[in-house]
Amino acid sequence: MKNKSEQFERLHRICEKLESFGGRKISLKEFAQLFNVSERTIQNDITLLREEYLAPIDYDFKERGYYFTEPFSFRGEIGLKPQDVSALKIAVATLSQYKQKGLFENLEILLYKVEKAIHFKPNKETGKYDFIEFESVPFFAGSQWLDFFIQAIQYKKCVAFSYQKFQDETPSQRLLHPYFLKEHRNRWYVIGLEEKSKAMRMFGLDRISKLRPDEVLQYQPNQLDLVQMFRYSYGIFIDFKSKPEEVVLSFTPDRAKYLKSQPFHEQQLDTKHILADNAKEFRVRFEFIINQELVMELARLGKDVKILAPESLRKEVELHHQQALQK
C-alpha cells in the first residue's frame, strides 16, 4: 500500500513538473534524481501516465527529455466511495448516449478516461452497459454548434452567423453577444444580445449556419438573470421584458395523479405553491411569464384544468379553443 501511495504521489509530481516547466524537456536522469528512484522506475511511471491516464507526454530525441504536448492535470485516485462509483456509472451511461452524436468535442475520450478510472466498461458486442438502458437519443440539427457556443460564452466572445427562420426563404446575417444555452424538447437554443436590434433574442441552433467568431465587436456583459427568468417560464419562448404573473390552476383529481408523478412545472415541487389537494381538486399557484406555450398546454389539458387566475390567461385559452373550432 505504501509503494502504491508513493507511486501516485510521484505521478502527481511528475505532471506538476512537466506543467511548471512550460515546455522545457526533462530527462529521465533529472526525474530520477529528483525523486531518488531509478530511471527505470520513472520510465514505468511515464508509461503508466500515458497508457492509463492518457497523459499527453512526448519525448524530444534531440533534447533527450519529456514534455507535455498540451495542458494536463493528473487526478489519480480520488478516494471514491461505493455510492460515488455507482453515481458515476449512471452518469457515464447517460453521457455515453451522446458520444456518437457530435454534441461535445472529445466527449468519447473523456468517457474513456472515466471508464478506466472506475473500471466500468460497456459490453464489447453491443456497446451498451449491461445494467441500464435509456431511450434512444434523437438526432437534432445544430448539435455541432454546442461546443462553439460554450467556448464563446465562457470566454466572452461575440459571434456571427447566418440564420434561416422556418418562414423565411433566405437566411439573414446576425451578430450576437451569446450568454446562455437552453435545451427544450430535444432542440438547443442560444440566447444573447443581438447587435442590430440591441435586444435579447433567442436562436435555434438547428437554423444556424456559417458560424464564426467576430473579433471586431466588443463583447457586452449580460445584464439579466436568465436562470431566474427561465424558472418563471413554461417552455422556451418568453418575452425578456415581461414580468412573472401569478397563475392559479385547479386540476381534476384524476389529472393530479399524473402531475404528482410528473409535475406540471418545477415550481409545483415547492409545497407552499400547493393551495389545495383533496377529493375535489388539486390547486396550484405558479408564477409564470405568460407565453403561447403555456396557453397551448392549458388548452391541451381541456376539462382537466380550470384557470382561476389571471383572467387574461383564461380568456387567451378560451380564444384558442374558439379559433380551433372555426372553419
C-alpha positions as CSV (number, residue, x, y, z in Angstrom):
1,M,0.0,0.0,0.0
2,K,2.9,2.3,0.8
3,N,4.5,1.7,-2.5
4,K,1.3,2.4,-4.3
5,S,0.7,5.7,-2.4
6,E,4.3,6.7,-3.1
7,Q,3.8,6.0,-6.8
8,F,0.7,8.1,-7.0
9,E,2.4,11.0,-5.3
10,R,5.3,10.6,-7.8
11,L,2.9,10.6,-10.7
12,H,1.3,13.7,-9.5
13,R,4.6,15.5,-9.0
14,I,5.9,14.3,-12.5
15,C,2.9,16.0,-14.0
16,E,3.4,19.1,-11.9
17,K,7.0,19.4,-13.1
18,L,6.1,18.9,-16.7
19,E,3.4,21.6,-16.4
20,S,5.5,24.1,-14.5
21,F,8.5,24.0,-16.8
22,G,6.3,25.3,-19.7
23,G,7.6,23.1,-22.5
24,R,11.2,22.6,-21.2
25,K,12.2,19.0,-21.7
26,I,13.0,17.0,-18.5
27,S,15.3,13.9,-18.8
28,L,14.9,10.5,-17.1
29,K,18.0,11.2,-15.1
30,E,16.7,14.5,-13.8
31,F,13.4,12.9,-12.7
32,A,15.3,10.0,-11.1
33,Q,17.5,12.4,-9.1
34,L,14.5,14.5,-8.1
35,F,12.6,11.5,-6.6
36,N,15.6,9.4,-5.6
37,V,14.5,6.4,-7.6
38,S,15.9,4.6,-10.6
39,E,15.5,5.8,-14.2
40,R,13.6,2.5,-14.9
41,T,11.0,3.4,-12.2
42,I,10.5,6.8,-13.9
43,Q,10.2,5.2,-17.3
44,N,7.5,2.9,-15.8
45,D,5.7,5.9,-14.3
46,I,5.7,7.7,-17.6
47,T,4.3,4.6,-19.4
48,L,1.6,4.4,-16.8
49,L,0.7,8.0,-17.2
50,R,0.5,7.7,-21.0
51,E,-1.5,4.4,-21.1
52,E,-3.7,4.5,-18.0
53,Y,-4.3,8.3,-17.7
54,L,-3.8,9.3,-21.3
55,A,-1.3,12.0,-20.3
56,P,-0.1,13.9,-23.4
57,I,3.6,13.2,-22.7
58,D,6.0,13.1,-25.6
59,Y,9.8,12.6,-25.9
60,D,12.2,15.0,-27.7
61,F,15.0,12.9,-29.1
62,K,17.1,16.0,-29.8
63,E,16.9,17.4,-26.3
64,R,16.6,14.0,-24.7
65,G,13.7,15.0,-22.4
66,Y,10.0,14.6,-21.8
67,Y,7.3,17.3,-22.1
68,F,3.6,17.8,-22.3
69,T,2.2,18.4,-25.8
70,E,-0.9,20.1,-24.3
71,P,-2.1,21.2,-20.8
72,F,-2.9,18.2,-18.5
73,S,-3.7,17.8,-14.8
74,F,-3.2,14.5,-13.1
75,R,-6.0,13.5,-10.7
76,G,-5.3,9.8,-10.0
77,E,-7.4,8.0,-7.4
78,I,-9.6,10.5,-5.6
79,G,-11.0,8.3,-2.8
80,L,-14.3,7.4,-4.3
81,K,-16.9,5.7,-2.1
82,P,-19.0,2.8,-3.4
83,Q,-22.0,5.1,-3.8
84,D,-19.8,7.6,-5.6
85,V,-18.8,4.9,-8.1
86,S,-22.5,3.9,-8.6
87,A,-23.4,7.5,-9.3
88,L,-20.5,7.8,-11.8
89,K,-21.6,4.7,-13.6
90,I,-25.1,6.2,-14.1
91,A,-23.5,9.4,-15.3
92,V,-21.2,7.6,-17.7
93,A,-24.1,5.5,-19.1
94,T,-26.2,8.6,-19.5
95,L,-23.4,10.6,-21.3
96,S,-22.4,7.7,-23.4
97,Q,-25.7,8.2,-25.4
98,Y,-24.2,11.4,-26.8
99,K,-20.7,10.5,-27.6
100,Q,-21.6,9.5,-31.2
101,K,-24.0,12.4,-31.7
102,G,-21.3,15.0,-32.2
103,L,-22.5,17.1,-29.3
104,F,-19.3,17.8,-27.4
105,E,-15.8,17.7,-28.7
106,N,-13.6,15.0,-27.1
107,L,-16.5,13.5,-25.1
108,E,-15.6,10.0,-26.3
109,I,-12.1,10.3,-24.9
110,L,-13.3,11.8,-21.7
111,L,-15.7,8.9,-21.1
112,Y,-12.9,6.5,-21.8
113,K,-10.8,8.1,-19.1
114,V,-13.7,7.9,-16.5
115,E,-14.4,4.3,-17.5
116,K,-10.8,3.3,-16.9
117,A,-10.7,5.2,-13.6
118,I,-13.8,3.4,-12.2
119,H,-13.2,0.1,-14.0
120,F,-16.5,0.3,-15.9
121,K,-16.9,-0.9,-19.5
122,P,-19.8,-1.4,-21.9
123,N,-20.5,-4.8,-23.5
124,K,-18.0,-5.3,-26.3
125,E,-20.6,-6.8,-28.7
126,T,-23.5,-4.4,-28.1
127,G,-21.6,-1.3,-27.0
128,K,-24.1,-0.9,-24.2
129,Y,-23.9,-1.3,-20.4
130,D,-25.3,-4.5,-19.0
131,F,-27.4,-3.0,-16.2
132,I,-29.2,0.0,-17.7
133,E,-30.7,1.3,-21.0
134,F,-32.1,4.6,-22.0
135,E,-34.4,5.7,-24.7
136,S,-32.6,6.4,-27.9
137,V,-31.3,9.9,-28.1
138,P,-32.8,11.5,-31.2
139,F,-30.6,13.3,-33.7
140,F,-31.1,17.0,-33.9
141,A,-29.6,19.5,-36.3
142,G,-27.3,22.2,-34.9
143,S,-25.8,20.0,-32.2
144,Q,-22.4,20.6,-33.8
145,W,-22.5,24.2,-32.7
146,L,-22.8,23.4,-28.9
147,D,-19.1,23.3,-28.2
148,F,-18.5,26.5,-30.2
149,F,-21.1,28.4,-28.1
150,I,-19.9,27.0,-24.8
151,Q,-16.5,28.4,-25.6
152,A,-17.8,31.7,-26.8
153,I,-19.9,32.2,-23.7
154,Q,-17.1,31.1,-21.4
155,Y,-14.5,33.4,-22.9
156,K,-16.9,36.3,-23.7
157,K,-16.6,36.3,-27.5
158,C,-19.1,37.8,-30.0
159,V,-20.2,35.5,-32.8
160,A,-21.5,36.0,-36.3
161,F,-23.7,33.6,-38.2
162,S,-26.4,33.1,-40.9
163,Y,-29.9,32.4,-39.5
164,Q,-32.7,30.8,-41.5
165,K,-36.2,31.2,-40.0
166,F,-38.6,28.5,-40.9
167,Q,-40.9,31.0,-42.5
168,D,-38.2,32.9,-44.4
169,E,-36.9,32.0,-47.9
170,T,-33.4,33.3,-47.4
171,P,-31.1,33.5,-44.3
172,S,-30.2,36.7,-42.6
173,Q,-26.9,37.7,-41.1
174,R,-26.7,38.1,-37.3
175,L,-24.2,39.4,-34.8
176,L,-24.6,38.1,-31.2
177,H,-23.3,38.6,-27.7
178,P,-24.0,35.0,-26.5
179,Y,-25.0,34.5,-22.9
180,F,-26.9,31.3,-22.3
181,L,-27.7,27.9,-23.8
182,K,-31.1,26.3,-23.3
183,E,-32.4,22.8,-24.3
184,H,-36.1,22.2,-24.9
185,R,-37.7,19.1,-26.3
186,N,-34.5,17.9,-28.0
187,R,-33.7,21.3,-29.5
188,W,-31.0,23.6,-28.4
189,Y,-31.3,27.4,-28.3
190,V,-28.7,30.2,-27.7
191,I,-29.8,33.4,-26.0
192,G,-28.0,36.7,-26.2
193,L,-27.9,40.3,-27.1
194,E,-28.4,40.8,-30.8
195,E,-26.2,43.6,-32.0
196,K,-28.5,45.1,-34.7
197,S,-31.7,45.3,-32.6
198,K,-29.9,45.8,-29.3
199,A,-32.4,43.4,-27.8
200,M,-32.3,40.0,-26.2
201,R,-33.0,37.3,-28.8
202,M,-33.2,33.5,-28.9
203,F,-31.9,31.4,-31.9
204,G,-32.5,27.8,-32.6
205,L,-29.1,26.1,-33.3
206,D,-30.8,24.0,-36.0
207,R,-31.3,27.1,-38.1
208,I,-27.7,28.4,-37.7
209,S,-25.1,28.1,-40.4
210,K,-21.7,29.7,-41.2
211,L,-20.9,30.3,-37.6
212,R,-17.7,32.1,-36.8
213,P,-16.2,34.3,-34.1
214,D,-16.4,38.0,-34.5
215,E,-13.1,39.6,-33.5
216,V,-14.2,43.2,-34.1
217,L,-17.3,43.6,-32.0
218,Q,-16.6,44.3,-28.3
219,Y,-18.5,41.9,-26.0
220,Q,-21.2,43.4,-23.8
221,P,-21.8,41.5,-20.5
222,N,-25.2,40.1,-19.7
223,Q,-27.5,42.3,-17.6
224,L,-30.3,39.7,-17.0
225,D,-30.5,36.7,-14.6
226,L,-31.6,34.3,-17.3
227,V,-31.5,31.3,-15.0
228,Q,-34.1,33.0,-12.8
229,M,-36.2,34.1,-15.8
230,F,-36.5,30.5,-17.1
231,R,-37.6,29.4,-13.7
232,Y,-40.7,31.5,-14.4
233,S,-41.2,30.2,-17.9
234,Y,-43.3,27.4,-19.2
235,G,-41.3,26.1,-22.2
236,I,-38.7,28.1,-24.0
237,F,-40.2,31.2,-25.7
238,I,-40.6,34.2,-23.3
239,D,-40.6,37.9,-23.6
240,F,-37.4,39.0,-21.9
241,K,-39.0,42.3,-20.9
242,S,-42.1,40.8,-19.2
243,K,-42.5,40.2,-15.5
244,P,-43.9,37.0,-13.9
245,E,-47.6,36.9,-13.1
246,E,-49.5,34.8,-10.5
247,V,-51.2,31.9,-12.2
248,V,-53.6,29.7,-10.2
249,L,-54.7,26.4,-11.8
250,S,-57.2,23.9,-10.5
251,F,-56.6,20.4,-11.8
252,T,-59.1,17.5,-11.5
253,P,-58.2,14.7,-9.1
254,D,-57.5,12.3,-12.0
255,R,-55.1,14.7,-13.6
256,A,-53.5,15.3,-10.2
257,K,-52.4,11.7,-10.1
258,Y,-50.3,12.3,-13.3
259,L,-49.0,15.6,-12.1
260,K,-47.7,14.1,-8.8
261,S,-45.6,11.7,-10.7
262,Q,-44.5,14.2,-13.4
263,P,-45.1,17.8,-12.3
264,F,-46.7,20.4,-14.5
265,H,-43.7,22.7,-13.7
266,E,-40.8,22.5,-11.2
267,Q,-42.5,25.2,-9.1
268,Q,-45.1,22.6,-8.1
269,L,-42.3,20.8,-6.1
270,D,-42.4,23.6,-3.6
271,T,-45.2,22.7,-1.2
272,K,-46.0,26.3,-0.5
273,H,-47.4,26.5,-4.0
274,I,-50.0,23.8,-3.3
275,L,-53.2,25.6,-2.3
276,A,-55.5,22.6,-2.2
277,D,-55.1,18.8,-2.5
278,N,-58.4,16.9,-1.9
279,A,-61.1,14.8,-3.5
280,K,-62.4,17.8,-5.4
281,E,-59.3,19.5,-6.8
282,F,-55.6,19.9,-6.9
283,R,-55.0,23.6,-6.8
284,V,-51.5,25.1,-7.5
285,R,-50.2,28.6,-7.6
286,F,-47.5,29.4,-10.1
287,E,-45.5,32.5,-11.2
288,F,-45.2,32.5,-14.9
289,I,-44.1,34.8,-17.7
290,I,-47.1,34.0,-19.8
291,N,-46.4,32.8,-23.3
292,Q,-48.0,30.9,-26.1
293,E,-46.6,27.6,-25.0
294,L,-48.4,27.9,-21.7
295,V,-51.7,28.8,-23.4
296,M,-51.4,25.8,-25.8
297,E,-50.6,23.4,-22.9
298,L,-53.6,24.5,-20.9
299,A,-55.8,24.2,-24.0
300,R,-54.5,20.7,-24.5
301,L,-55.5,19.7,-20.9
302,G,-59.1,20.7,-21.7
303,K,-61.6,19.9,-18.9
304,D,-58.8,18.6,-16.6
305,V,-57.8,22.2,-15.7
306,K,-59.6,25.4,-14.7
307,I,-57.8,28.7,-14.9
308,L,-58.6,30.6,-11.7
309,A,-56.2,33.5,-12.3
310,P,-55.4,35.7,-14.1
311,E,-58.5,36.4,-16.1
312,S,-56.4,37.5,-19.1
313,L,-54.9,34.0,-19.4
314,R,-58.3,32.3,-19.1
315,K,-59.5,34.5,-22.0
316,E,-56.5,33.6,-24.1
317,V,-57.1,29.9,-23.7
318,E,-60.8,30.3,-24.4
319,L,-59.9,32.2,-27.6
320,H,-57.5,29.4,-28.6
321,H,-60.4,26.8,-28.3
322,Q,-62.8,29.1,-30.3
323,Q,-60.3,29.5,-33.1
324,A,-59.7,25.8,-33.2
325,L,-63.5,25.3,-33.9
326,Q,-63.7,27.9,-36.7
327,K,-63.9,26.6,-40.2
